[in-house]
Amino acid sequence: MKKILLTMVLAFATMLLFAQSKKGEVARTMDLWHQAAAKADFKAYFDLMDEESIFIGTDATERWDKPAFMAYAKPHFDKGRAWNFTSLERHINFSKNGKTAWLDELLDTQMKICRGSAVLELKNGKWFIKHYVLSMTVPNDVSGEVIKTKAAIEDKVIQSIKH
């Protein structure tokens, strides 16, 4: 009985350590990605994105595949400064096979607090960002003002999408 209990405890501890190391790998990938942008390291930044990745920015019109996002970002990186996002809080989950991770994070940015959501895939022992969504947060106390400010611009976007 003691052997069975010990085996179960060791198996649980091993699973916990494995999950923690995977979370650490994903968190490190995301930290390196954000640091590469802060240092305007174009190659390092885009090397962490999968070839079939998608980046969705804060504007409703910003949905880029990797080549389009690279074209958008290149002038920013060429100036020696891109953007500087630091994770304040991050939550990471995994698929059952451990090869897909999804996360959400709160970020300290030049736009104040933003939220990032990502899907990463493990390929050949390395995590790659497949999909990233950046959103500005809007405090509930000022959402009415924000809606009034953006209404005219986004009404045009809504109409262009509908037609």
C-alpha positions in Angstrom: 0.0 0.0 0.0 2.8 2.4 0.9 4.5 1.6 -2.4 1.3 2.4 -4.4 0.8 5.6 -2.5 4.5 6.6 -3.0 4.2 5.8 -6.7 1.1 7.9 -7.1 2.7 10.8 -5.2 5.9 10.6 -7.4 3.8 10.4 -10.6 1.8 13.5 -9.5 4.9 15.4 -8.7 6.5 14.5 -12.0 3.3 15.7 -13.9 3.3 18.9 -11.9 7.0 19.6 -12.7 6.5 18.8 -16.3 3.5 21.2 -16.5 5.5 23.9 -14.7 8.5 23.5 -17.1 6.2 23.7 -20.1 4.6 26.9 -18.7 8.1 28.3 -18.2 9.1 27.5 -21.8 6.0 29.3 -23.1 6.4 32.3 -20.8 10.1 32.5 -21.8 9.1 32.5 -25.5 6.6 35.3 -24.9 9.1 37.3 -22.8 11.7 37.0 -25.5 9.2 38.1 -28.1 8.3 41.2 -26.2 11.9 42.0 -25.4 12.9 41.6 -29.1 10.3 44.3 -29.9 11.6 46.6 -27.1 15.1 46.2 -28.5 13.9 46.6 -32.1 15.4 43.2 -33.0 13.3 42.4 -36.1 14.8 39.0 -36.8 14.5 37.7 -33.2 10.9 39.0 -33.0 9.7 37.4 -36.2 11.7 34.2 -35.7 9.4 33.5 -32.8 6.3 33.7 -34.9 5.2 30.7 -37.0 5.3 31.0 -40.7 1.5 30.8 -40.8 1.0 33.2 -37.9 -1.6 35.9 -37.6 -1.3 39.1 -35.6 -4.4 41.1 -34.7 -3.8 44.7 -33.6 -5.9 47.1 -31.6 -7.6 48.7 -34.6 -10.5 46.8 -36.2 -8.7 46.9 -39.5 -5.5 45.3 -38.2 -5.4 41.6 -39.1 -2.1 40.6 -40.6 -0.5 37.3 -41.7 3.2 37.1 -41.0 4.4 38.7 -44.2 1.9 41.6 -44.0 2.8 42.1 -40.3 6.5 42.1 -41.1 5.9 44.8 -43.8 3.9 46.9 -41.3 6.4 46.5 -38.5 9.6 46.9 -40.5 9.6 50.8 -40.5 9.0 50.8 -36.7 11.9 48.4 -36.1 14.1 50.3 -38.6 13.8 53.4 -36.4 15.4 51.5 -33.6 12.3 51.3 -31.5 9.2 49.3 -32.0 7.0 48.8 -28.9 7.6 48.0 -25.3 5.2 45.5 -23.7 5.9 44.0 -20.3 3.7 41.2 -19.0 2.0 42.0 -15.7 0.0 38.8 -15.4 -0.1 35.7 -17.6 -2.3 32.6 -17.7 -1.2 29.6 -19.7 -3.1 26.5 -20.6 -2.2 23.4 -22.8 -3.9 21.0 -25.1 -4.1 17.4 -23.8 -1.1 16.4 -26.0 1.0 19.4 -24.7 1.8 20.7 -28.2 -0.6 23.6 -28.2 -0.6 26.4 -25.6 -3.0 29.3 -25.3 -2.5 32.2 -23.0 -3.9 35.5 -22.0 -1.8 38.3 -20.5 -2.2 41.8 -19.1 0.6 44.1 -20.5 2.1 47.3 -19.4 2.5 49.3 -22.6 2.7 52.9 -23.9 -1.1 52.6 -24.4 -1.3 51.8 -20.6 -2.8 48.3 -19.8 -3.5 46.1 -22.8 -4.5 42.5 -23.1 -2.7 40.0 -25.2 -4.1 36.6 -26.2 -2.0 34.0 -28.0 -1.9 30.5 -29.3 1.5 28.8 -29.5 2.5 25.5 -31.1 5.4 23.3 -30.2 7.4 22.3 -33.2 10.7 20.4 -33.0 11.1 21.2 -29.4 10.5 25.0 -29.8 7.4 27.1 -29.2 6.2 29.4 -32.0 3.5 32.0 -31.8 0.7 31.0 -34.2 -1.9 33.7 -33.3 -1.7 36.9 -31.2 -4.5 39.4 -30.4 -3.6 42.7 -28.8 -6.5 44.7 -27.3 -6.6 47.9 -25.3 -8.6 47.6 -22.1 -11.3 50.0 -21.4 -12.3 50.6 -17.8 -16.1 50.2 -17.4 -16.3 53.6 -15.8 -15.3 55.3 -19.0 -16.6 52.9 -21.6 -19.5 55.3 -22.5 -17.1 58.1 -23.4 -14.8 55.7 -25.4 -17.8 54.5 -27.4 -18.8 58.0 -28.2 -15.3 58.9 -29.3 -14.9 55.9 -31.6 -18.5 55.6 -32.9 -18.1 57.7 -36.0 -14.9 56.0 -37.1 -16.1 52.5 -36.4 -19.6 53.0 -37.9 -17.7 53.5 -41.2 -15.7 50.3 -40.6 -19.0 48.4 -39.8 -20.6 49.7 -43.0 -17.6 48.7 -45.1 -17.6 45.2 -43.7 -21.3 44.8 -44.2 -21.1 45.8 -47.8 
